[in-house]
Amino acid sequence: MIRIGVCTLFLAALSGCPPSENEGIGSESASSTAPASSTSDEHENSESSGPAETTEEPTTTTDVEPAPVCGNGLVEDGESCDDGENNGDAHDCTSACAHAMCGDGLVRSAPSNPDDVELCDDGEDNADGAYGGCQTDCTPGPFCGDGVVDVGYEECEPLIPNPDGPECMQDCYYIGRVVFVSSAILQAHRRKGKRSNLIAQAGPPRP
């Protein structure tokens, strides 16, 4: 027991005075505030570095072809022709930039080739032999003034001389005579009214 106590006193003398309680507390507070200083430095560094850079994606542009324009003299998509200022429903190229043809309902009266002239065009109503109508080749069917007496529709023809008989009127009936006609004949004569110029074009009576 005496030997242990002496050793203890000897060791205490060698190590000096033990640390005070205040010194222990100071070291502990220093160690506890160190991380706060580190956190503050990180915040300052983040502020000094400025906002984060952003990269913008490059924009791409697509060339859009202009829409076709009928009448500019260029044959474009959806057009079969384009004669520019010469487009017209009476010409070779219509106002819709389509080739004129018999049956389209447009009378091609001024084509570049005189042989392509149409005298009529009733479109889907074209029919061969229809009185007062238009035939499938865009020439007039039988009508009053064509130089032929069309039985069932006419009594006479103004283009056929009849010096010994009564005068034939422009509606292909004799003057002063009252007749009864069917609705079909009446409609045919009404259609004939819009083609009165064909009488002059009919020429001499057919044999």
C-alpha positions in Angstrom: 0.0 0.0 0.0 2.8 2.5 0.9 4.6 1.6 -2.3 1.5 2.4 -4.5 1.0 5.8 -2.8 4.6 6.8 -3.3 4.4 5.9 -7.0 1.3 7.9 -7.3 2.8 11.0 -5.8 5.9 10.6 -7.9 3.9 10.5 -11.1 1.8 13.5 -10.2 5.0 15.5 -9.5 6.4 14.6 -12.9 3.2 15.5 -14.9 2.8 18.9 -13.2 -0.5 20.4 -12.1 -3.7 18.9 -13.5 -5.7 21.0 -15.9 -8.3 23.3 -14.4 -12.0 23.0 -15.1 -12.0 26.4 -17.0 -9.3 25.2 -19.4 -11.3 22.1 -20.3 -14.4 24.2 -20.9 -12.5 26.6 -23.2 -11.1 23.7 -25.3 -14.5 22.2 -25.6 -16.2 25.5 -26.8 -13.4 26.1 -29.3 -13.9 22.7 -30.8 -17.7 23.2 -30.9 -17.5 26.5 -32.8 -15.1 25.3 -35.4 -17.7 23.7 -37.7 -19.8 26.9 -37.7 -16.8 28.8 -39.1 -16.4 26.2 -41.8 -20.1 26.5 -42.7 -19.9 30.3 -43.0 -16.9 30.0 -45.4 -18.8 27.6 -47.6 -21.8 30.0 -47.8 -19.5 32.9 -48.7 -17.8 30.8 -51.4 -21.1 29.9 -52.9 -22.2 33.5 -53.0 -19.0 34.7 -54.6 -19.2 32.1 -57.3 -22.4 33.7 -58.7 -25.5 32.1 -60.2 -25.3 28.7 -61.8 -24.7 28.9 -65.6 -27.6 27.6 -67.8 -27.1 26.3 -71.4 -29.8 27.1 -74.0 -30.7 24.7 -76.7 -30.1 26.1 -80.2 -33.3 26.9 -82.1 -33.9 25.3 -85.5 -36.0 26.9 -88.3 -37.8 24.9 -91.0 -38.3 26.5 -94.4 -42.0 26.5 -95.4 -42.8 26.5 -99.1 -45.4 29.1 -100.2 -48.8 27.9 -101.1 -49.6 27.6 -104.8 -51.1 30.6 -106.4 -53.3 30.2 -109.5 -52.6 32.9 -112.0 -48.9 33.5 -111.4 -48.0 31.7 -114.6 -46.3 28.8 -112.8 -47.8 25.3 -112.8 -47.6 24.3 -109.1 -49.0 21.6 -106.9 -52.7 21.0 -107.6 -52.7 22.8 -110.9 -52.8 21.2 -114.4 -52.1 24.5 -116.1 -51.4 28.2 -115.5 -51.4 30.7 -118.3 -51.2 33.7 -115.9 -53.3 36.6 -117.1 -54.7 34.4 -119.9 -56.5 32.1 -117.5 -60.2 32.2 -118.0 -63.3 29.9 -118.1 -63.6 30.5 -121.8 -59.9 29.8 -122.5 -57.7 26.7 -122.6 -56.8 27.1 -118.9 -59.7 27.9 -116.6 -59.7 30.4 -113.8 -59.1 27.4 -111.5 -55.9 26.4 -113.3 -57.5 23.3 -114.9 -57.4 22.3 -118.5 -60.7 23.2 -120.1 -62.6 20.1 -121.4 -66.1 19.3 -122.7 -68.2 18.3 -119.8 -66.8 20.6 -117.2 -69.8 22.9 -117.4 -67.7 25.8 -118.8 -68.2 26.9 -122.5 -64.7 27.2 -124.0 -65.6 29.8 -126.5 -62.1 31.4 -126.9 -59.5 28.6 -127.1 -56.1 29.1 -128.8 -57.1 26.5 -131.4 -60.4 27.5 -133.2 -61.1 23.8 -133.7 -61.6 23.4 -129.9 -64.4 25.9 -129.7 -67.4 24.7 -127.7 -70.9 25.9 -128.5 -72.4 24.7 -125.2 -71.5 22.7 -122.1 -74.1 21.6 -119.6 -71.7 19.5 -117.6 -73.2 16.3 -116.3 -76.4 17.1 -118.2 -74.8 16.8 -121.6 -76.8 14.2 -123.5 -76.9 13.2 -127.2 -80.2 14.0 -128.9 -81.8 16.0 -126.1 -83.9 18.7 -127.6 -82.7 22.1 -126.6 -79.8 20.5 -124.7 -76.1 20.1 -125.2 -74.7 16.9 -126.6 -71.7 15.0 -125.2 -69.4 16.6 -127.8 -70.4 20.1 -126.6 -72.4 20.8 -129.7 -76.1 21.7 -129.5 -78.7 19.1 -129.7 -81.9 19.6 -131.8 -83.2 23.1 -131.1 -85.6 25.6 -132.7 -83.6 27.4 -135.4 -81.3 24.6 -136.4 -83.0 24.4 -139.8 -84.7 21.1 -139.2 -88.3 20.6 -138.1 -88.0 18.4 -135.0 -91.3 16.5 -134.9 -92.9 16.5 -131.6 -91.3 19.8 -130.6 -91.8 22.1 -133.6 -94.3 22.9 -136.4 -92.0 24.8 -138.6 -88.5 26.2 -138.9 -87.8 30.0 -139.4 -84.9 29.1 -141.6 -87.0 27.0 -144.0 -88.8 29.2 -146.5 -92.6 28.7 -146.8 -93.9 31.4 -149.2 -97.3 29.7 -149.7 -97.9 29.0 -146.0 -98.2 31.0 -142.8 -95.2 32.7 -141.3 -93.1 30.6 -138.9 -92.3 32.4 -135.7 -89.0 32.3 -133.8 -90.5 29.7 -131.4 -91.0 27.3 -134.4 -94.8 27.6 -134.4 -97.0 29.2 -137.0 -98.2 32.7 -136.3 -101.6 33.1 -134.7 -102.0 29.4 -133.9 -102.8 28.3 -130.3 -101.0 25.1 -129.4 -100.7 23.0 -126.3 -97.3 21.9 -125.4 -96.0 19.5 -122.8 -93.8 20.6 -119.9 -90.8 18.9 -121.6 -91.3 21.0 -124.7 -91.8 24.1 -122.7 -88.5 23.6 -120.8 -86.7 22.8 -124.0 -87.9 26.1 -125.5 -86.8 27.9 -122.4 -83.3 26.4 -122.7 -83.3 27.4 -126.3 -83.8 31.0 -125.2 -80.3 31.2 -123.7 -78.9 29.8 -126.9 -80.6 32.1 -129.3 -77.3 33.1 -130.8 -77.0 29.5 -132.1 -79.7 30.3 -134.7 -77.3 32.6 -136.5 -74.5 30.0 -136.2 -76.6 27.1 -137.5 -76.0 28.1 -141.1 -78.1 26.7 -143.9 -80.8 24.1 -143.1 -79.7 20.5 -142.9 -80.8 18.3 -145.8 
